Amino acid sequence: MADFTSDFWSLYISVLTILGIAGCALLLWAQSKVKIEVPADGSVTETTGHSWDEGLEELNNPMPRWWMWMFYLTIVFGIGYLALYPGLGAFAGKLGWKSTGEYQAELSKADAQYGPIFDKYLKQDLKAVAADPQARAIGERLFLTYCAQCHGSDARGNKGFPNLTDHDWLYGGDPETIKTTIMGGRNGVMPSMAAAVGSDKDVENVAQYVLSLSGSTHDPIKAVFGKEKFAACAACHGPGGQGNPMIGAPNLSDKIWLYGGSADTIMETIRKGRNNTMPSFKDFLGEAKVHVVAAYVWSLSNNASQTASK
């Protein structure tokens, strides 16, 4: 059972559960005491008073005994279950069973079976792991389970989630950096730059200048005016907009965009900023599994077999 914020809720749930079972038992006992006068021919003439469809009446027949005994058995089973397993507030039951305990037991069993495989790969260089077909297959399954929700099953990402199959990396695409990213997570923050850039017109000009950096369609006159204002952005993205992997600042001189490369989207980014978080998988997966996933991710944009043979 989850921890309760106070003893009141544990007592509240326990009392409601016990009263519910007791109420069912009392109702069943009371109904079993009701006597129905049955004529000698076995017919029952007493009705419940309900009538439908021009004379269709509900007879007041007693409940079948087999049904009543089944009901009693369910009550006895419920009491026995609550005595052995969690169900009465914070009471853990006589057996002390916990879903978390069962989960940990399954993890321990899996680690005993598969742990040596992952430990073998952990001792190998990431590029060598990426060149191993079995390791890549394992890494792919782990990726589909834990990473595909954001990056897609094909790892090509989506709006706000990076494409892992190209050679464009925010923090660097070498195997060790990818592993570091998965292990520790990343928190990419771009603050709102509207005040630093200036007026709405300045924001529009800077957006046009950013488009010009990658040779995208832009207004050349506005881009000229935006170049000077871009100085507020150069601290992170660099004077030429090539980005800075040390802080995860994107390269603005290519045509790869995390949120989209339209002028409106770029202006929205400048005005509101962006805040992206990738969680850490160190504690959840452990280093050995992360090692295999990192090798698989690196192999998506590199020919692992050729690299390993060099």
N, C-alpha and C positions, 0 to 999 in steps of 0.2 A: 504493500500500500504506500501511496505517496505520503510524505511528511505533512502533517497538518499544522496550520499556523497557530492553533491553540487547542487545548484539550476539549473545548466546547464542541468543536466539529466532530471529533472522534466520538464523543458521547452522543451527540445529536444523531449521527448515522447509526450507531449501535442501537439506540432506543427505537428509532423508526423501523429498523430491520426486525428487531425482536417483536415489536407490537404488530408488525405486518404478519409475521408467522403465527403469532398467538391469535390474531384476529381471524385468520383463515381456519385455524383449528377450532376456534369457538363457533364460528359460523357453521362449519361442517358438523360439529357435535350437536348444535341446536337443530339443524335440519334433520339429523338422524333420529331425533326424538319426536318429530312430528308424526302423528298417527293419522292414517287415511282409512276411513271406513270403506272396506271393499265388500260388495255384495257377494252372496254365495256363488253366483255365476261368474265371478271374477271381473266383472265390468266395473268401471269407476265412473260415477255420475257427477262427482264434484268437479267444478271447473275453477279456473283462476279468475274468471270474470272477463277475460279477454275474448273478443269476438271479431272475426274478419269475414269479408266476402259473403255477406248474407247468411250467417249461421255457422261459419267455421269457428269452432270454439277450442280453446286450449284446456285440456284436462289436467287436473292436479294430481298426476301420478307421482308416487314416491321415486326418489333417485335410485338407480340400480345399486345393489350392494357392492358389486365388483368395482364400480366407479368410485364409490365412497372409500373403499379400502385402498384403491390406487392413490386417491387424494391423500389419505393418511400416510401412505408410504413416501410420497413426495415431501411431506412435512418433516418426517423423520430423517429423510435424506438431507434436506436443507439444514436441519439442526446439526447433523453429523458433519456436513461439509463446513459449516461455519466454525465448528469446534476444531477442525483439523487445518483449515486453510484461512488465509486472510479474507475478511469480509465484514467484520464488526469493528469499524473504525480503525484504530491503530493496533488492534489485537492481531498478532502475526499468525495465530493458529498453533496448535500443538506440534505440527510437523515443521514449522518455521520456514515454509516454502515461500520463495520470492521469485518474481519473474526476472529480476535482475540477476539473481543467483543462477537461474537456469540459463540465461543469456551468457553469463560468464563461463558456465560449464561448457556450453557449446563452443565458445571462443577458445577455451583451453583445449578442447578436443580437436578443433580445426588447426590450432597452432601446433599441436603435437604431430598432426598428419602432414601439414603443408609448411610448417616453419622451416624444416631443413632445406626445402626447395628455395624459399626466399632468402635464407641465410647464405646459400650457395651463390645466388646472384648478387647479394650485397657485397661480397668479397671481390666481385669483378668490376672492371671499369665500365662506366655507363655505356660507352660506345660498343663494347663487347656484348653487353646485355642486349642492346638494341639490335645487334646482328644475329642474336639467337632466336630462331622462329618460335620456340616454345615460350621464351620469355616475352616476346612481343604479343603472343596470343594471350598470355596471362595479363600483361599490361593492358591490352585492349579490353578484356572483360572488366578489369578494375576501373578503367576509364569510363566505360559505358555505365557502370554502376554508380560511380561517385562524381564524375566530371561532366557527363553528357547533358545533365540538366541545364547547365549554363552554356557550355561550349558546343552543344549539339552532338548527335551520335556520329556525325562525320567530322567533328572537331573544327568545323569552319565558322563557328561562333555565330553571333547574332548582334543586334544593336546593343552596344554596351558591353559585349562579351567578346574578347579577342579571338581572331582566327588563328588556330595553332598549326595550320598546314602551310602557311607561307613563311617567308624569312623576315617578317616584320615583328620585332619584339620590343616591348616597352622597357623591359629591364635587362635584356640580353638573351640570346638564344643558344648559348653553349650549354652542354648537358648539366654541368654543376649549377649554373644559375637557374635552370629550369627546376632542378631538384630543390634548390633553396627556396624558390617561389612556392612549390607545393608544400614543403615542410613548414615554412613559417607564414605563408600567406602574404598578401600584399594589400596595402591601403593607399590607393591613388587618389589624391585630392588636388583639384584645381579650384582655387578660390574664385569668387566673382571678381571680374576685372573691369566691370563697368565704370566704377569710380576712378580707377587708375588710368583707364583709356580716355575718358572724358564724356562727351555728349553722345546721344544716340547716333548722331551723324558720324562721330569718330568711330563708334563701334562698327557701323556699316563700312566705313573706309578700311578699318583693320581687317574685317572679314574679307574684303576684296583683295587686300594685300596677301592674306593667308592663302587665298585661292591662287594668286599669282605665283606663289612659291613652288607649287606643284605643277604649274603650267595648265591649270584648269581654266575654264572659261571665266573671265572676270572683266570688271570695268577698269581699264588701265589708268584713267584719271583718278578715280577714287583710290586705287591701289597706291598711287604716288603719295597721296595725302595720308594714307594709312600706314605707310612705311615708318614715318617718324613716330607715330603713336605705338607702333609695334614694339618699341624699345621697352615698354612696360612688361611685355611678354618674353623678351629675349633673355631675361635672367634665368628662365627655366628651359625655354625651347631653343635658346641660342640665337645669335644674330641672323643666321640664315635659316632658322626654323628646323634645323636637323634633329632637334630633341636632345635629351640627356638621359641615358639609361641608368645613371646613378640614382636618379629620383623618379624614374618612370615617366618622364615628360615625353610625349609622342613626337615623332618626326612629322613635321608639317610640310615637308618638301616632296613627299611622295604622294600617291593618290590613294592611300589606305587610310580609312577613317573608321574610328570606333563607333561613333554615333551618327555618321553621315556627313557627306561633304558638300551639302548645299549651303548657299549663303545664309539662309534662314537658320539652319542648324548651327552653323559656326557662330552666328550672332547670339543665338540662345546660349551657347556654351560660354561665350565671353561675358554675357550679362549674368548668368546664374551660376556658372561654375559647374564642376562635375565632382562626384564622389563615388568611387568604385571600391568595393572591398572583396577580396578573395580570401576565404577562410583558410586557416592553417589545418593541415591534415596530419601533422606530426603525431599528435596524441591519438587521433582517431584511427589512422592506418598503421602507424609505426614506420620507422626508417626503412625497413627491408621492403615493404610493399611500395612505399613512395619511390624507392630506388628503381623498381621495375616500371612504375607508372611514368617516371621521369624519362627513362630510356625509351619507352613507347612514344611519348609526346615528342621527344627529340627526333625519333625516326620518321615522324609524320612529314617533316620538311627536309629530311636528309636521307640519302641513300646509305643506310646503315651497313649493308654488306660490303659496299665498295670502301667505305671509310675504315671498317674493321680490317680489311685486307691490306691497307697501306702500311 
